[in-house]
Amino acid sequence: MCLLTRRRKGRPLIASIVLSQIEAVDVEISVVLGRSVLPMQQLLRMGRGAVIPLDASERDEVWILANNHPVARGEIEIRDDRIAITVTRTADIYDFMAGAA
């Protein structure tokens, strides 16, 4: 019997093997709150307690990145003294590349 005709959980066996391999891959998730452009001189003078102004306001959506690629937009929430992100929509890579907030 061929691997494509054998079945596991309703899928061809080969599809189940590939899916299990994909599911085992780790993906780094990061969140971009905002952006800033600073002169190198200002950056070099920064020390502890320095504040970097961002191009975003408190209610702006954040960018959610998977392995440094934009995949979604989201909103910041505070849950039990922890920061969480609620996904609000898929990302538009062209907006991300253009620096849209």
C-alpha positions as CSV (number, residue, x, y, z in Angstrom):
1,M,0.0,0.0,0.0
2,C,1.3,3.5,-1.0
3,L,2.0,6.2,1.7
4,L,-0.5,8.4,-0.2
5,T,-3.3,5.9,0.1
6,R,-2.8,4.9,3.7
7,R,-4.7,7.1,6.1
8,R,-4.2,8.5,9.5
9,K,-6.9,10.6,11.1
10,G,-8.7,11.0,7.8
11,R,-5.6,12.4,6.0
12,P,-3.1,10.6,3.7
13,L,-0.2,9.3,5.8
14,I,2.4,11.5,4.0
15,A,0.3,14.6,4.7
16,S,0.1,13.7,8.4
17,I,3.9,13.3,8.5
18,V,4.5,16.7,6.8
19,L,2.0,18.4,9.0
20,S,3.6,17.0,12.1
21,Q,6.9,18.3,10.9
22,I,5.5,21.7,10.3
23,E,3.8,21.8,13.7
24,A,7.2,21.1,15.3
25,V,8.8,24.2,13.9
26,D,9.4,27.0,16.5
27,V,8.4,30.5,15.3
28,E,9.7,33.6,17.1
29,I,6.9,36.1,17.7
30,S,7.7,39.8,18.4
31,V,5.6,42.9,18.6
32,V,6.5,46.3,17.3
33,L,5.0,49.1,19.4
34,G,6.3,52.0,17.2
35,R,9.3,53.3,15.4
36,S,11.7,56.2,15.8
37,V,14.5,57.7,13.8
38,L,17.3,59.3,15.9
39,P,20.7,60.8,14.9
40,M,23.6,58.5,15.8
41,Q,25.0,61.2,18.2
42,Q,21.7,61.2,20.2
43,L,21.7,57.4,20.3
44,L,25.3,57.2,21.6
45,R,24.5,59.7,24.4
46,M,21.6,57.7,25.7
47,G,22.0,56.1,29.0
48,R,19.9,54.5,31.7
49,G,16.5,56.2,31.9
50,A,16.7,57.7,28.4
51,V,13.3,58.0,26.7
52,I,12.9,57.2,23.0
53,P,9.8,58.8,21.5
54,L,7.8,56.5,19.2
55,D,5.6,57.4,16.2
56,A,2.6,55.7,17.9
57,S,0.0,56.7,20.3
58,E,-1.5,54.7,23.2
59,R,-4.4,53.4,21.2
60,D,-2.6,52.5,17.9
61,E,-2.5,49.0,16.7
62,V,0.8,47.2,17.1
63,W,2.6,45.0,14.5
64,I,2.8,41.3,15.2
65,L,5.8,39.7,13.5
66,A,6.6,36.0,13.0
67,N,10.3,35.5,12.4
68,N,10.6,39.2,11.6
69,H,7.8,39.1,9.0
70,P,4.5,41.0,9.6
71,V,1.6,38.6,10.0
72,A,-1.0,40.5,11.9
73,R,-2.0,43.7,13.7
74,G,-3.2,43.8,17.3
75,E,-4.1,45.7,20.4
76,I,-2.2,45.8,23.7
77,E,-4.0,44.5,26.8
78,I,-3.0,44.1,30.4
79,R,-4.1,40.8,32.0
80,D,-3.1,39.9,35.6
81,D,-0.1,42.2,35.5
82,R,1.0,40.7,32.2
83,I,1.1,42.3,28.8
84,A,-1.0,40.5,26.1
85,I,-1.8,41.2,22.5
86,T,-5.2,40.6,21.0
87,V,-5.0,40.0,17.2
88,T,-7.3,42.4,15.4
89,R,-6.6,41.7,11.7
90,T,-4.1,40.4,9.2
91,A,-1.1,42.5,8.4
92,D,-0.6,44.5,5.2
93,I,3.1,44.1,4.4
94,Y,3.1,47.2,2.2
95,D,1.9,49.3,5.2
96,F,4.6,47.8,7.4
97,M,7.4,48.5,4.8
98,A,6.1,52.1,4.4
99,G,6.3,52.6,8.2
100,A,2.5,53.0,8.7
101,A,1.5,53.1,12.4
